[in-house]
Structure formats: structure tokens, C-alpha cells
Amino acid sequence: MKFHVTIDVSASTGTRMDSQAGGPGPFIGHIVQRFQPEAFYVALDRRTMFLVIGFPGEKEMGEFMAYISSRFDTYPVMTPVSAGAEFAAIAAHIRATVPGAP
């Protein structure tokens, strides 16, 4: 299942990471290599990353959460998402299975 992931890093954690050799680059590189996000954006007005990741299973989600919380001192917000092109089939399923759905 795909998730839109938001990672908000505090100013103090970001400053600490910036002062380390390589800055946050090695940590971000690990995220990209290990979890291969379909999309990856960085906010320019604050220390926030946005990713779309298709986790193969719960173990990988747990691994991701543990990595983010231990390295960035925050918990990722993981919202389940679907591609817009897939939503028509999802909506049809909802109408067929949820009583009273229009």
C-alpha cells in the first residue's frame, strides 16, 4: 500500500544534523536507497520532507518508523493514499459495499 509520508524535523535536530559531517545527506540517502520513494520533496520554508512510499508490508513500515524516529527525533506521519487513476474503482467498491453511499 502507498503512503504519503510527512517528516517534520525540529529546528534543533536539523541544526545538529547540519553540523555533522555530510549534514543530513547520508540519512536522506539511506531513506531514498532503502525505501525507494515514488516521490520526494523538501519544503523550502521549514525542515520538512514529503515522500510517497509503497511499503511491501508492516515490517518495512516499522523499520521506516524506527529509522526516522531514531535519526530525526520525530515520528513520521503516514497517510494511506491512492493514485487518482485508481480512485474510480475504489469509489465503485465503496458504493457497492457501504450501505447508503450515494
Summary of the structure (lengths in Angstrom):
residues: 102
radius of gyration: 16.9
end to end distance: 26.0
largest distance: 57.9
contacts: 235
relative contact order: 0.22
helix: 48%
strand: 23%
